Amino acid sequence: MDIALSAEDLAFRDEVRNFLDTEFDAEMQAHLKSLGSKGMVKWQQKLYAKGWVAVSWPVEHGGTGWSATQKYIWESERSLRGIPDVVPFGLVMVANVIMAFGSDEQKEYFLPRILKSEDWWCQGYSEPGSGSDLASLKTKAERDGDDYIINGAKIWTTYAQHADWIFCLVRTDNSGKKQEGITFILVDMKSEGIKVNPIIGIDNEHNLNEVEFNNVRVPAKNVVGEVGKGWTVAKALLAHERTGIAGVADIKRNVRLLREAAAAEVNGGERLLDDPGFQQRLADIEVELMALEYTELRTLAAMAAGGFPGPESSLLKIKGTELQQATQELRMEIAAYYQGVLPTDMDPETLGHDFGSDARRAFMYGRAATIYGGSNEVQKNIISKYVLGLE
């Protein structure tokens, strides 16, 4: 694949750099630091004003219409500065599903609100006792006139405490195969009968929740696609989610920070970067990251040509999350190596991360990376079936 930048691409890169350096200023950084994930709304609204919030949307719906190379430039420049990506549940996941399977009414109502970050979304897939095996879900939706009445629970629901809407998989029919009779539906989180129970993760952060549905009444018009065909919709959404989970640009930044941190001198000139074992582990990550990057670029090029992310999204998810964990482990080892001997003139901000608490938090949260979005064991089954043709 030729990723040499043309004159137009270089001009675009300069525009991106100027925008990020100007708009992601100290005030915005402080805003995100104080509000966490919820603070992303303000940043996403800045991106919307520029016309850059929906990187992968088609132009007719308000997207950028960027080429694969422009998307690559954007991701590279964003991650280089440590700027978080947009919250994916609305802009990346449910929006693509609504565009592909939704009614005209759904597109007209939801897409502009998602684009402007007026609605915050969360995902209702996993259930207590039904995690990566989504087809075994038990949350039930029964038709009652023009509505469905939903009972059940969803778990590991990220940012449900902030959400205005949740997109859910519900069972509308128990006959036939377990993949049949599943329906994809959009639910207003302000509906009577919804209860959000916080789950504190091992990183001591509140990002996850359990969402209970007790006789929640939802208009039937909120079904996306055909009733009972939600499995098809769900697979399309997961393909977009898994492609994004790879996080190639962010891993590249983390590798650079690891190298810079390990180059610090202590005890009269000793550097962790000079240790042969550390060098080998870092080199292995860099080689695998290069291969992952080209796989992602091929996927982006296929999507730009009108395609849909297929089973290759499982390849991206597996290797991307494994590399995320590998860099987090090295980061913890660097923190341990320099603990107590970190030079006083070595400002953590210069390195882009704190050697202690931030490394620990990233490591703890990252333990789930190979599980969410469909566990890596499930992804290997998908690859064996759809790529290798094995049953």
N, C-alpha and C positions, 0 to 999 in steps of 0.2 A: 504494500500500500504506500502510495506517495503522499507524504505529509509535509512536503516542502511548501512554504508559505508564499503565496503570490503577493504582488504589490497591494491588491485589494485586501488580502488577509492581514498584511502588516498594518495597513491603515485601520482596519477594524480592531486589531490588537491594541493599537495606540488609543483608540476611542474607549475601549474597555478599560484600559489602565487608567486613563484620565477620569473616567466615571467612578471607578472603584476608589481611587485615591481621594477624590473630592467628596463623594457621597457617604462612603463608609468612614466617617470621620470620628474624632474622639467622642463626640456627643452620642453618635449611634452606637459605638462600642460600649460606652457606659450604660446606655439604655438596655442593650442586650444582656450585659452582665448583671444588671439589677433585676430584670424581669425574666431572664432565662428564655425558655422556648416561646412563651407568650409574647415576648418582645419582638419576635420575628415578624409580626404583623406590620409594624412600622417600616421595617426594612423591605418587606415584600411590596408594600404600597409605594415605596420609592422606585422599586424595580418596575412596578406597573406604570407609574408615571413616565418612565423612560421607554416603556414598551418591551421590557426585557424579562418580565416575570414568568412567562410561559415559554420556556426554551423549546420545548418539543411540540407545542400546539401548532396546528395548521393556521395559516394567516387568516383564513376566513372566520376563525373563532377568536382572533386576537393574539395569535401566537407570533413568534419572531420570524418564522420562515427561514431560519438559519441553516446553512449547510453543515455537514458533519464536521468540517474543519473549523467553522465558526463556533460550534458547540464545544469542540475540543479546546479552542483558545479561551473561551469563556470559563470553562471548568478549570483550566490550568491557572489562569490569572486569579480566579476566585480563591482557589485552594492555596495558592502561593501566599496570599495575605491572611489566611486563616479565617476567611469569611464563611459562615455556615451556609449550606445549601438551603433552598426553600423547604418548608415543611411539606413532605410529599403526599400526604393523604388526600388533600384536595387537588392541588395543582398537577400532580403526576399520576396519581392512582385513579380516583373516582372520576376525574375529569375525562381521562382517556376512555373510560368505560361508558360514560354518558355520551361522548361523541360517537362511539362505535355502536352502541346498542340502545341508547336512550331515544325517547320520543321527541318530537319537535318542541313540545311544551316543556319537557325537562331541560332540553338544551337552552331554550330561551330564558328560562328562569335561573337555573343553577350555574351555567357556565360564566355569565357576567359577574355573578356574586363571588365565584371562586377566583376569577381573574383579579378582582379588586380586593381580595382577602377580606370580604365582608362576612363570610362564613368560615368557621374553623371546623374541620372534619376529623373524625377518627374512624377506625376500622373495626368492625365486629365480625371477626372470623373465628378465632380459637374459642373454645369453651372449656369449662372445668371437665376434665376427663376426655377432651377431644381437641388435642392440640394440632400437630402436623397432619393428623388424619382428619381432614376437614369433612370428608364425606360421612363421617360418623356423627355429625352434629345433631343435636336434639332440640334446639330452640325452635318452637313450633309457631306457625302463623296460620290461623284459621279464618276463612272468609266469613264476613258478616256484613251483608249488603254491599255498600261501596267501600268497605274498609276491610283490613285484616287486623285480627287481634293477636298480639305476639306475647308469648310467655317463654321464659328461659333465662339464660345468662351467657354473657361473653366475658372472656378473661384476657389478661395481658393487653388491655386496650390502652394504647399509648395516647396520652393527652386527652383522655375522655373528660377530665375535670375542666378542660377549657372548651370542649367541643359544642358547637351549635347543632351539628348533624352527625349521624353515624351511618355508614353503609354496612349493611348486614347480609349475611347468608342465613336463611331461615328454611325450615322444612315445611313444605305445604302438602306433601304427599309421602306416605310411608310405603306405598306399594312399589314393586320393581326394584332395580338395583339401587344401592345406597347413593350413587352419584346422581340418580334421577330424583325428581320431586323436591329439589332444592331451588329456592328462589332468591334473587338478589333484590333487596329493597332498601330505600332511603328513609331514614327515621329522624324526625325532629327530636333533638335531645331535651327539648322543653315539654315533651309529651307527658301527660299524667301517667304514672306507673313506672317511670324510669328512676332507678337509684344507682348512684355511682359510689363504689366503695374503693378507697385508695389502697394501693399495694406499694409498699416501700421496698425498693430493690436492694441488692447487696451493696450497691454503691451509695446507699443511704439517701437516694433521691426519690422524689415522687414524680415519676413519669408514667407509671403503669396503674391500671385500675381493673376492677371487676364491675361490669355493668349488668344490673338486673332488670328484667322486663316482666312486669306484673300486669297482665291484661292491658297492654299498651295498644291503643287504637291508632292505626296508620292507614291513610287513604290508599286504596288499591292503585291509584294512578302513580304512586311512588315506586311501583315495581319497575325495574330496569330490564329490558328484554322480555322474553316470554316467561310466563309462570311455569315453574318446574324445570326451566332450562338455565338456572343460575350457575350450574357447574361450568358451563361454557364461558359465562361472563367472568366467573371467579378466576378461571385459568388465565384469561386475557389480562386481568388486573394484576395477578401475581407475576406474570412475565415482566410487566413494567416495574413492579416493586423490586424483583430480584435483580434486574438490570441496574437499577439505581443503588442497590445495597453494595454492589461491587466497590464503589467509592475509590476508583483508581486515582483521581486527582488528589484526594485527601491523603491517600497512602503515600503518594510521591512526596507530598509536603512533609509527612511524618518521617519518611526515610531521610530527607534532607536535614530535618531537625535532629534526628538521631546521630547523624554523622557529625554535625556541628557540636552537639553536646559531648560526644565521645572524644572530640579533639581537644577538650579542655585539659590543661596540664596541671598536675598536682605532684606533691612530693618531689620537687626539683625537676620536673619535666616528664613524669610518667603520664601516658595517655591510654585510655581504654581502647582507642582506635588503633593502637599499635599491637594490640593483642591478636595473635593469629586466629584464635578461635572466634573472637568477635568479628574480625575481618571476614572470615569465611561465612558466618551466619548472615552478616549484612549483605555480602555479595550474592548469596543464594536468594535473598529476598529481592534484590534489585534485578536479578535475571528473571525471576518468575514474574515480577511486576511488569517488566518490559513485554513479556509474552501476553500478560493479561491486558495491558494497554492496547495492543494491536487487535486482540479479540474484541475489545469494547469498541474500537474504532470501526471494525468491520460491521458490528451490530448497528452502530449509529448510522453508518452509510446505508445499510439495508433499510433501516427505518426511514431515513430521509428520502429513499426512493419509493416510499409508500408501503413498505413491508411492516410486519409486526414482529416484535421480539419473540422468538420461538424457544426451543429447548436450549439454545446457546445461552439464554439468560440463566439457566441452571449452572452452566459452566462458570459464568461470571460470578454468580452468587457464591459458589463453593470456594473458588480460588481467592476471590476478593475478601471474603470473611476470614479465611485462613491467614491471608497476609496481614489483615488488620490485627488479628490476634498475635501474629509473630512480631509485628512492630511494637505492640503494646507490651509484650513480654520483654523485648530488648530495652524498652523505655524504663521498665521497672528495674532491670538489671543495672542500667546506667544510674538510676536514682540510688540504688544500693551501693554501687561502686564509689560514688562521689559523696555519699552521705557523711556529713561531718568534716569533709575536706574540700567542699566547694569553695573556690576562691571568692573572697568578699566582693571583688570587682566584677564578678560574673553574674550580671543581672538576669534573672529568669526570663524577663520580658524580651531580652535580646535573643534568647534561644527559642522563644515562642511557647514555652511551657514551664511549669513549675516542677522541680525535680521530685517533690514529695507528694503533696495531696493530689495534684492534678494527674500525675502518673498513676496513682492508686485508683482514682475515680475512673479514668479511662480503661484501666485494666479490668476493674470489676464490671463495668457496664459492657465491655467488649466480650465478656464470657458468653453473652447471649447471642452474639452475632451469627454464630453457626446454627442457631435455633430459629430465630425469628425469620419471617418470610418463607417458612417451610424449611425444616431442618436439613442439614447437608446430606444426611442419610437418605431422605426422601428425594433430594435433588439427584443423587447418584442413581436411584431407581428410575427417575425420569430419563436420564441420559442413557441408561442401559436399554430402555424401551424405545425411545424416539430417535436416538442418535445411532446406537449400535444395533438396534433391531432385535434385542434380546427380550424374551418374555420372563 
